[in-house]
Amino acid sequence: MSDLPRKAVTRTAKLAALPIGFAGRATWGIGRRIGGKSAEIVGRELQQRTADQLFKVLGELKGGAMKFGQALSVFESALPEDVAGPYRAALTKLQEAAPPMPTRTVHAVLDERLGEQWRELFLEFEDTPSAAASIGQVHRAVWHDGREVAVKMQYPGAGEALLSDLGQLSRFARLLGPLIPGMDIKPLITELRDRVSEELDYALEARAQQTHAEEFADDPDVVVPQVVHQCEQVLVTEWIDGTPLAEIIDNGSEDERDRAGQLLARFLFSGPARTGLLHADPHPGNFRLLPDEKGGWRLGVLDFGTVDRMPGGLPEPIGASLRRTLDGEAEGVYELLCEEGFVKESIELEPDAVLDYLLPIIEPARVDAFTFTRSWMRHQAARIADPRSPAHQLGKQLNLPPSYLLIHRVTLSTIGVLCQLGATVRLRDELEAWVPGFAAEDAAEIEDRPAAEA
């Protein structure tokens, strides 16, 4: 029944074509240079051809390959501009669109999952999808009670495709690494693979979304659609209009960019404190900017398929270590990092060197308002990626505990989006309001605790 290309041999062949294609285009580029074209012109053509193939293969495969492309796209702001340009358009497409299922397949899926009388549940149903993403697509409809709804349905075979793709991609991780210099691709793929079972479970997603919808029901800044109906591999939620964040990145005004950035940061840090859940898929396709009644904007949040459960909110050591870093407490920061497992027992580092490593990264929290830019992100990435730099040497000796892996990726991804927006954000305000241990009074309270309790 499925039109998703999911047979192992077919999908492996398509994915294998990526690194082979990269090598082939490099040979083509050498030939063009011998023929008299400049290195700059040939380089641009080469990057554009690579971007075109990357989007074509990942978009056609959907599944884990496309999920990898979406995760990768939020890091494009770390690339040097001459490399980022050709990839930006291709990767951004992955955030909002993919080749959709044919109408006959859509109807067959609904027959199977909602029953042959499924049309009685809707007053209207649009056969053309409004969005198609990595494991499913969304159709606009009108529920039988008159509410406009979004009907999200999973591609047949999506689970098999996800696991197969990510398994294959992990084999090619070294070859794909140059897409984001300085970033280790393999752990990203491993972590995506670890999360697919949850994302495929629409019952879990419905519970996570409804928890957020109830908590943010009267919020002046954030809109989360209510869950209307859920059954196996189909999720029906209220429809929300608005401008996709990808469009704000491309064409938004300065006010829109700043407002979107502030609300994105607010949602990232307030969500765990208010719901006990961390929205863990912060690519621009999952957010909308909606006008409010006062002439401003609110942030619409979609897709709760990937969340991290945090009953007590973000871990207190995050806020405490940020505060101590800002206060220049090298010994205190180092002690806390050791306690949390960021420095292994077998490693000994200079506390002042660790402080010097961290301070540039948390620069946005040192000032009242910080303007996130691609150039700032590129500078940070280059500082850590350059094998000749002290930051690179120290970074290699630090450890990322498993319990912090998803928090780390979500934070980096969000910062990547803020840099794409070029937003000016009062980040410190959000940290003080929502992150345990960051506010000055929190820090004082932690200092006063007995060592065992702290």
C-alpha positions in Angstrom: 0.0 0.0 0.0 2.9 2.4 0.7 4.5 4.6 -1.8 7.3 5.3 0.6 10.5 3.8 -0.9 11.3 1.6 2.1 12.8 -1.7 0.8 16.2 -2.0 2.4 18.1 -2.5 -0.9 16.5 0.5 -2.6 17.0 2.8 0.4 20.6 1.7 0.9 21.4 2.3 -2.7 19.9 5.8 -2.6 21.8 6.7 0.6 25.0 5.2 -0.7 24.7 7.5 -3.7 25.3 10.5 -1.5 29.0 10.0 -0.7 29.6 8.5 -4.1 28.0 11.6 -5.6 30.2 13.9 -3.4 33.3 12.1 -4.8 32.1 12.2 -8.4 31.4 15.9 -8.2 34.8 16.5 -6.8 36.3 14.8 -9.8 34.0 16.8 -12.1 35.3 20.0 -10.3 38.9 19.1 -11.0 38.1 18.7 -14.6 36.3 22.0 -14.8 39.3 23.8 -13.2 41.7 22.1 -15.7 39.3 23.4 -18.4 40.0 27.0 -17.2 37.3 27.9 -14.8 38.3 29.6 -11.5 38.3 27.7 -8.2 35.7 30.0 -6.8 33.2 29.5 -9.6 33.8 25.7 -9.7 33.4 25.6 -5.9 30.1 27.3 -6.0 28.8 25.1 -8.7 30.0 22.0 -6.8 28.3 23.1 -3.6 25.0 23.8 -5.4 25.0 20.4 -7.1 25.8 18.7 -3.8 22.9 20.6 -2.1 20.5 19.7 -4.9 21.3 16.0 -4.6 21.2 16.1 -0.8 17.6 17.5 -0.8 16.5 15.2 -3.6 17.6 12.0 -1.9 16.6 13.0 1.7 13.3 14.4 0.5 12.4 11.3 -1.5 13.3 8.9 1.2 11.5 10.8 4.0 12.0 8.6 7.1 15.3 8.8 9.0 17.2 10.3 6.1 14.9 13.3 6.0 14.8 13.5 9.8 18.6 13.8 9.7 18.4 16.6 7.1 16.0 18.5 9.4 18.3 18.1 12.4 21.3 19.2 10.2 19.5 22.3 8.8 19.4 24.2 12.1 23.2 24.1 12.3 23.8 25.7 8.9 24.4 29.1 10.7 27.7 27.6 11.9 29.0 27.1 8.4 31.3 29.6 6.7 29.1 31.8 4.5 30.7 30.7 1.2 29.8 27.1 2.1 26.4 27.7 3.8 24.8 29.6 1.0 24.2 26.7 -1.4 23.1 24.3 1.4 20.8 26.8 3.1 17.9 26.8 0.6 18.0 23.0 0.1 18.1 22.2 3.8 15.4 24.8 4.7 13.1 23.0 2.2 13.3 20.0 4.5 11.7 21.9 7.3 8.5 22.6 5.5 7.9 20.2 2.6 8.5 16.8 1.1 7.1 14.8 -1.7 3.6 13.8 -0.4 1.7 10.5 -0.5 -0.7 10.1 -3.4 -4.4 10.7 -2.6 -5.2 7.0 -3.1 -2.7 6.1 -0.4 -4.1 8.8 2.0 -7.6 7.4 1.6 -6.4 3.8 2.1 -4.5 4.8 5.3 -7.6 6.5 6.7 -9.8 3.5 5.8 -7.5 1.3 7.7 -6.9 3.5 10.7 -10.1 5.4 11.2 -12.5 2.9 9.6 -14.2 3.0 6.2 -16.7 5.5 7.4 -13.9 8.0 8.3 -15.5 10.8 6.2 -18.4 11.0 8.7 -15.9 12.3 11.2 -15.3 15.4 9.0 -17.4 18.1 7.5 -14.5 18.8 5.1 -11.2 17.1 4.3 -8.5 18.4 1.9 -6.9 15.6 0.0 -3.8 17.8 -0.8 -1.5 17.8 2.3 -0.7 21.2 3.8 2.7 19.8 5.0 4.8 16.7 4.4 7.6 15.9 6.7 10.0 13.1 7.8 7.5 10.4 9.1 4.1 11.8 8.1 2.1 14.4 6.5 -0.7 16.8 7.6 -4.1 17.5 6.0 -6.3 20.4 6.7 -9.9 19.5 7.6 -13.1 20.5 9.4 -14.1 18.2 12.3 -17.7 17.1 12.7 -18.3 19.7 15.4 -17.1 22.6 13.1 -13.6 23.0 14.4 -10.8 23.5 11.9 -8.3 20.7 12.5 -4.9 19.3 11.3 -5.0 15.6 10.5 -1.5 14.1 10.9 -1.0 10.7 9.5 2.1 8.5 9.6 3.5 7.1 6.4 3.1 3.3 6.0 6.4 1.7 6.8 7.8 4.9 8.4 9.2 3.1 11.5 11.1 0.5 9.4 12.3 3.3 7.1 13.5 5.5 10.0 15.6 2.7 11.6 17.0 1.5 8.3 18.0 5.0 7.2 19.7 6.0 10.4 21.5 2.7 10.5 22.8 3.4 7.0 23.6 7.0 7.7 25.7 6.1 10.7 27.9 4.1 8.3 28.4 7.2 6.2 28.8 9.7 9.1 32.5 10.3 8.4 31.8 11.2 4.8 28.8 13.4 5.7 30.9 15.2 8.4 32.1 18.0 6.1 28.6 19.3 5.8 29.0 20.8 9.3 32.7 21.3 10.0 33.7 20.8 13.6 30.5 18.8 14.4 30.6 15.1 15.2 27.8 13.7 13.0 27.7 10.1 14.4 26.4 11.0 17.9 23.7 13.1 16.3 22.5 10.1 14.2 22.8 7.8 17.2 20.6 10.1 19.3 18.0 10.5 16.5 17.8 6.7 16.3 17.3 6.4 20.1 14.3 8.8 19.8 12.5 7.3 16.8 10.4 4.8 18.8 8.8 7.7 20.8 8.2 9.8 17.8 6.4 7.0 16.0 4.0 6.6 19.0 1.2 9.1 18.4 -0.4 8.3 21.7 2.8 9.6 23.5 2.8 12.6 21.2 -0.9 13.3 22.0 -0.3 13.2 25.7 2.7 15.5 25.5 0.9 18.0 23.2 -2.2 18.0 25.4 -0.1 18.6 28.5 1.4 21.7 26.8 -2.0 22.8 25.4 -3.6 22.8 28.9 -0.6 24.6 30.5 -0.4 27.3 27.8 -4.2 27.6 27.3 -4.4 31.2 28.5 -0.8 32.2 27.8 -0.4 35.6 26.2 2.8 34.5 24.3 2.5 30.9 23.3 -0.2 28.9 21.5 -0.3 25.1 21.5 -3.2 23.4 19.6 -5.5 21.2 21.6 -5.7 17.5 20.8 -9.0 16.6 19.2 -8.7 12.8 18.4 -5.9 10.2 18.4 -5.8 6.6 17.2 -3.1 4.4 15.8 -0.8 6.5 13.6 -3.3 9.3 13.2 -3.4 12.4 15.3 -6.1 15.2 14.9 -5.4 18.5 16.6 -6.8 22.0 16.3 -5.6 24.0 13.3 -3.6 27.1 13.8 -2.7 29.6 11.1 0.4 31.8 11.2 3.6 32.5 9.3 6.1 29.6 9.4 9.4 30.6 11.2 11.3 29.7 8.0 9.5 32.5 6.2 10.3 34.9 9.1 14.0 33.9 8.7 13.8 34.6 5.0 11.6 37.7 4.8 10.6 38.8 8.3 10.9 42.4 9.6 13.4 43.2 12.4 10.5 43.4 14.9 9.1 40.0 13.8 12.6 38.4 14.0 13.2 39.8 17.5 9.8 38.8 18.8 10.0 35.3 17.4 13.5 34.9 18.9 12.4 36.1 22.3 9.3 33.8 22.4 11.4 30.8 21.1 13.8 31.3 24.0 10.9 31.8 26.4 9.3 28.6 25.3 12.5 26.6 25.4 13.3 27.5 29.0 9.7 27.8 30.4 8.4 24.6 29.0 10.2 22.2 31.3 9.4 24.3 34.4 5.7 24.5 33.5 5.0 21.0 32.0 7.9 18.8 33.1 8.6 18.2 29.4 11.3 19.6 27.0 10.1 20.1 23.4 13.1 18.5 21.7 12.6 19.2 18.0 13.2 23.0 17.6 13.6 23.3 13.9 11.8 26.2 12.3 9.1 24.1 10.6 7.6 23.4 14.0 6.9 27.0 14.9 4.5 29.7 13.6 4.3 33.5 14.3 0.6 34.4 14.9 -0.8 38.0 15.2 -2.4 38.7 18.6 -5.4 41.0 19.4 -3.1 43.9 20.5 -1.1 44.1 17.2 1.8 42.0 18.4 2.7 38.3 17.8 2.4 35.0 19.6 4.4 31.8 19.0 2.5 28.8 17.7 4.2 25.5 18.6 3.7 22.3 16.7 4.9 18.7 16.7 5.5 17.2 20.2 6.7 13.8 18.9 10.1 14.2 20.5 10.1 15.4 24.1 12.4 14.8 27.1 10.8 14.2 30.4 11.9 16.5 33.2 9.6 16.3 36.2 11.6 18.9 38.1 12.2 21.2 35.1 15.7 21.7 33.7 18.4 20.3 36.0 19.6 22.8 38.6 23.3 22.3 37.8 22.7 24.0 34.4 21.6 27.2 36.0 24.2 27.0 38.8 27.1 26.4 36.4 26.0 29.3 34.1 25.7 31.7 37.1 29.1 30.7 38.5 30.7 31.1 35.0 29.2 34.6 34.7 30.5 35.4 38.2 34.0 34.2 37.3 34.0 31.4 39.8 36.5 29.1 38.1 36.9 26.7 41.0 33.1 26.5 41.6 32.3 25.9 37.9 35.0 23.2 37.6 33.8 21.5 40.8 30.2 21.4 39.6 31.3 20.1 36.1 33.2 17.3 37.8 30.2 16.4 40.0 27.9 16.2 37.0 30.3 14.0 35.0 31.3 16.7 32.4 34.9 16.0 33.5 35.8 12.4 33.9 37.6 11.2 37.1 40.6 10.3 35.0 41.0 13.8 33.6 42.4 16.8 35.4 42.0 20.3 33.9 42.9 23.8 34.9 39.7 25.6 36.3 40.8 28.9 34.7 41.2 27.2 31.3 37.7 25.7 31.6 36.3 29.2 32.5 38.0 30.7 29.5 36.5 28.0 27.3 32.9 28.6 28.6 32.8 32.4 28.8 32.5 33.1 25.0 29.8 30.4 24.6 27.6 32.0 27.3 28.2 35.6 26.1 24.4 36.0 25.3 23.7 35.6 29.0 26.2 38.3 30.1 24.3 41.3 28.7 20.8 42.6 29.0 20.1 41.9 25.3 22.2 40.0 22.7 21.9 39.9 19.0 22.4 36.4 17.6 24.1 36.4 14.2 25.5 33.8 11.9 28.9 35.4 12.2 28.9 34.9 16.0 27.8 31.3 15.5 30.5 30.7 12.9 33.1 32.3 15.2 32.2 30.0 18.1 32.2 26.9 15.8 35.6 27.8 14.4 37.0 28.5 17.8 36.1 25.0 19.0 36.7 23.2 15.8 40.2 24.5 15.0 42.7 21.8 16.1 45.3 24.5 16.8 43.1 26.4 19.3 43.3 25.8 23.1 39.5 25.7 23.1 39.6 22.7 20.7 42.2 20.9 22.9 40.2 21.5 26.0 36.9 20.6 24.5 38.2 17.2 23.4 38.8 16.4 27.1 35.3 17.3 28.3 32.5 14.7 28.5 28.8 15.0 27.8 26.8 12.8 30.2 24.0 10.9 28.6 21.4 12.7 30.7 22.4 16.0 29.2 22.7 14.9 25.6 19.2 15.9 24.5 19.3 19.2 26.5 22.6 20.0 24.8 21.3 19.3 21.3 18.1 21.2 21.9 19.9 24.3 23.2 22.4 24.3 20.3 19.6 23.9 17.8 17.6 26.7 19.3 20.7 29.0 19.3 21.2 28.0 15.6 17.6 29.1 14.9 18.1 32.4 16.8 21.2 33.0 14.7 19.3 32.3 11.5 16.7 34.8 12.7 19.4 37.4 13.5 17.2 38.1 16.6 18.0 40.4 19.5 16.9 38.5 22.6 16.9 39.3 26.3 18.1 35.8 27.1 19.2 36.5 30.6 15.6 37.5 31.6 14.4 34.0 30.5 17.2 32.3 32.3 16.5 34.1 35.5 12.8 33.5 35.3 12.8 29.8 34.4 16.2 28.0 34.9 16.7 26.7 38.5 20.0 27.8 40.0 20.6 30.8 37.7 19.0 33.7 39.5 21.3 35.4 42.1 19.1 34.3 45.0 19.1 30.7 43.7 22.9 30.8 43.6 23.1 32.1 47.1 20.8 29.4 48.4 22.9 26.7 46.7 26.1 28.1 48.2 24.5 27.8 51.7 23.5 24.2 51.4 25.5 21.4 53.0 27.7 19.7 50.4 25.8 16.4 50.5 22.5 18.2 49.8 23.8 20.4 47.1 
